[in-house]
Amino acid sequence: MTTSVHQLDDGAWISVNDTRVMPVSNLWRLRDHDFCRCDLADVLAEGFVEVGVDVSNVEARIAGQCIICGASGVTGWLRMGAVDPETDEFRAVVPNSVHQPCLPSR
């Protein structure tokens, strides 16, 4: 099955298979990142700048600001969730969990 992934409303939402699944206003906790100098960054998402699919994983790069140090920038690729290949159902990650950017595969 093909998974359709898009940014909607100027990067405010991610749509998977024509359903809004992830809003931009979440706080993302990042470890092992290059977003800022914080060991554990708390990045307030301001917009999705790129979205893509890697096998069944939906990934995105987020523009935002670290609320700890104030740095602004764009994250590496973060996993937003996965699409079950049998049911085509999207299962989102928990944004306020601790995340590690994916290795660049694009």
C-alpha positions in Angstrom: 0.0 0.0 0.0 1.1 3.5 -0.7 1.1 6.0 2.2 0.2 9.6 1.3 1.9 12.2 3.6 1.5 15.9 3.3 1.9 19.2 5.3 -1.3 21.2 5.7 -2.1 24.8 6.6 1.4 26.2 6.0 3.1 23.4 8.0 0.7 23.4 10.9 -0.4 19.8 10.5 0.8 16.5 9.1 -1.8 14.6 7.1 -1.4 10.8 6.6 -3.7 9.2 4.0 -5.9 12.4 3.9 -6.4 12.5 7.7 -4.8 15.2 10.0 -2.7 13.2 12.5 -0.2 15.5 14.1 -0.5 19.2 15.0 2.6 21.5 15.2 2.2 23.0 18.6 3.7 20.1 20.6 6.8 20.2 22.8 9.5 17.7 21.5 12.2 16.6 24.0 15.3 15.7 22.0 18.5 13.8 23.0 21.6 13.1 20.9 20.6 16.0 18.6 22.4 19.0 16.9 19.5 21.5 17.4 21.2 23.4 20.2 23.8 22.9 23.0 21.3 21.5 25.6 21.9 17.9 26.5 18.1 17.4 26.5 16.4 20.0 24.3 12.8 21.0 24.8 11.8 22.2 21.3 8.5 24.0 20.9 7.4 23.1 17.4 6.5 26.1 15.2 6.1 24.4 11.8 6.7 21.2 9.9 9.3 22.0 7.2 9.6 18.6 5.6 7.7 15.4 5.8 8.4 12.0 4.4 8.0 8.2 4.7 10.7 5.7 5.4 9.2 2.2 4.9 6.2 2.5 7.2 7.6 5.3 9.4 6.3 8.8 8.9 9.1 11.3 9.6 9.3 15.1 9.7 11.7 17.9 10.3 10.4 20.6 12.6 11.2 24.3 12.9 11.1 25.5 16.4 12.7 27.0 19.5 14.3 25.4 22.5 12.5 26.7 25.5 15.5 26.0 27.7 18.2 28.0 25.9 16.2 30.0 23.3 18.0 28.6 20.3 15.9 28.5 17.1 16.4 26.1 14.2 15.2 23.0 12.4 15.4 19.5 13.9 16.8 16.5 12.2 14.3 13.9 10.9 12.0 12.8 13.8 9.7 9.8 13.7 6.1 11.0 14.0 4.6 7.5 14.0 4.1 4.5 11.8 1.4 3.2 9.4 0.3 -0.4 10.0 0.8 -2.1 6.6 -2.2 -4.4 7.1 -4.8 -1.9 8.4 -3.4 1.3 6.9 -3.9 2.8 10.4 -1.5 5.5 11.6 -0.1 5.2 15.1 1.5 8.4 16.4 4.4 8.7 18.8 4.0 10.6 22.0 5.5 14.0 21.3 6.5 14.8 24.9 8.5 11.6 25.3 12.2 11.8 24.7 13.1 11.5 21.0 16.3 11.0 19.1 16.6 12.3 15.5 16.8 9.5 12.9 20.0 9.0 11.0 19.9 10.8 7.7 18.6 8.4 5.1 17.5 11.0 2.5 
